[in-house]
Amino acid sequence: MEIRFNAKDKADIFLKMNQKVMDGLKIGGVFEVVCKDKDGNVKWKEVAHNLFTNAGLNHVLNVVFHNTTQVITWYIGLYTDTEPSASWTNGASWTEFTSYTGNRKEFVESESTSQSLDNSANKASFAITGSGTIYGAGLVDADVGNGTVLICAANFSQGSRAVQNGDTVEVQYTCSAADDSV
């Protein structure tokens, strides 16, 4: 196909570029939860993708860019609320399930490799001491009480899950980061 122009003709060329800029960071996590009965039989399993709270995102940015003191130890907790919220700030923001032995369980993570880290070698284990319903799990900076930062929380995909005295709930948390153009 040949296009010809005369000296009097005018040509306008418009080039529309993709206007969405992909130059950011994605950070996310997954809670893998297994409930076993007193005999060690699996009662249920859950995989729940988390919501990073606004306070959690601010904490990440402030530690990396603003020289805020990092949290040395994080703790996994279980909650009974029906939906996590970005506005949750600490242990006071959620209704926690506490019918288990001891305090919240320490998140003992591996070193990050391939932009991911987890506690698969040392899962948080909750020895349940009473019947109840849990909806999800979260990661907070204190083993008891309100703490300062609830970094993330996740609702179970199947909604509420029942537990009873003698059950064990094991929680593995994996956190990953990637450039959002990948």
N, C-alpha and C positions, 0 to 999 in steps of 0.2 A: 504494500500500500504506500503510495507516494502522496505527501502533503505539500502543496505549493502555496506560497504567499506572494502577494503583490506588494509593491512598495507602500501602497496605501493601507494595506491590511494591518490589523493590530492583533497580537496574540498575547493572551494572559495565561500564565502557567501557575497553578496552585498545587502545592505539595502539602498534604495533610499528614502529619506525623502522629504516631501513637502518643497521645498526650498523658497517658498514665505513666508516671515515673515509678520504677521498681528499684528503689534503693534503700531498703530498710532491713529490719531484723524481725524474724519470726522466733518466738520462744513459746514452748508449750510443754505439756507434760501429760503423762498417763498414769493413773493409779490402777494396778492390777490387784484385785482383792479375792481371796479364797477363804470361805468359811468351812471349817471341818467340825463334825460332831465330836463327842467325847471319845469315840472309838477311832477317830482319825479318818472317817469317811467324809468325802467332799459333799457338802450340802448345797452350796452354790458358788458360782464364780462371777466376777464382774470385771469389766474393763471400762474405765471411765476417764474421758478426756477432761482435763482441768480448765478452769477459768483462772487466769492470773488476776488478782484483785488490783485495784488502782494503787493501794498502799504497797502491794508487792512489786508492781512495775516501778513505782517511785523509788522503792528501796534498791532495786537492781540498778537503776540509773544513778542514784546518789552514791552507791558504793563504787561503781565503775568510774564515774566522771566527777563526783563532787567530794571525794575523800571522806565519805561517811564511813564509820566503823562497820565492818562486815559482821554478820551474825556467824558465830563459830559453829553453833549446834542448832539444827532444826529438828522439830518433832512432828510426828504424824499423829493426828487425832481423828476421831470418828464423830460424825454429827447426825442430828435428827431433824434438821431443817429440810424442807422440800426443794429448795432451789438456792444455789449459791448466788451471791450478788457481788458485782465489781466493787460495791461500796463497803463490803465487809473489811474490817481493819485489823482485828486481832481476835483473841479468844472470846472476848465479850460480844462480838458481832454474831456469833453462831450459837445454836443450842447444841451442846456437846453431849454425846453418849459417853457415860462414865462408868458403866457397870462392867468393869474389868479390873484385873489385878494391877496395882501400881499406877503410875502416871502415864501421860502420853509417851509414845515410844520414840526413841531417838532415831533419826534418819541418818544412818551411817552409809554415806555414799562413796562410790568409787571415784577415782580421778576421771575427769572428762577425757574421752577419746572419741574421735569422729563427731565432735560437737554434741555429745550425749553423756549423761552420767546417770547412775541408778544405785539402788540398794539391794540388788539381786543377791549379793553374797551375804547380806545381813538383813533380811526382811523384818519389818516391824511385826511383832507377834502380840496379839491381845488375847489374854485368857479371860473369857467372858464369865462373869459371876452372877448375872441376872438376865432375865428375859427382857427383850426390848426390840426396837426397830431402828435401823440405821439407814440413812439415805445416801451417805457419801463420806469422803475423807478430805482432809486438808493438811497443809504444812504450815506450822506456826513456829515462832521463835522462843517458845517457853514450854517447859514440860508440864506446868500447872498454871492455873490462873489465866489472866488476860493476855500476857505477852505484849509485844509492841506491834509486830507485823504478822498477819496471816497472808502469806505470799500467794497461795493458790488454794482452790477447793474444787471438788468434782462430785457431781451427782451420779449415782449409779444409773446405768441405762435402763434397767428393769424397774426403776423406782425404789420403793422401800424394800428392805431385806430384813427378815426376822432372825434374831439370834436368841439363844437361851443359855442358861447356866451350863457350863461344861464345854461349850463351843470354843474354838480357837479361830480368830480372824487374823490372817496374815496379809500384810500390805507391802507390795513392791511399788516404788514410785520411780519413774523414769522421766528425766527432764532433758529436752533437746533444744538446740538453737540452730538457725540457718539463715542465710541471706534470703530475703523474700523473692529474689529474682531467680532462684534456683528451682 
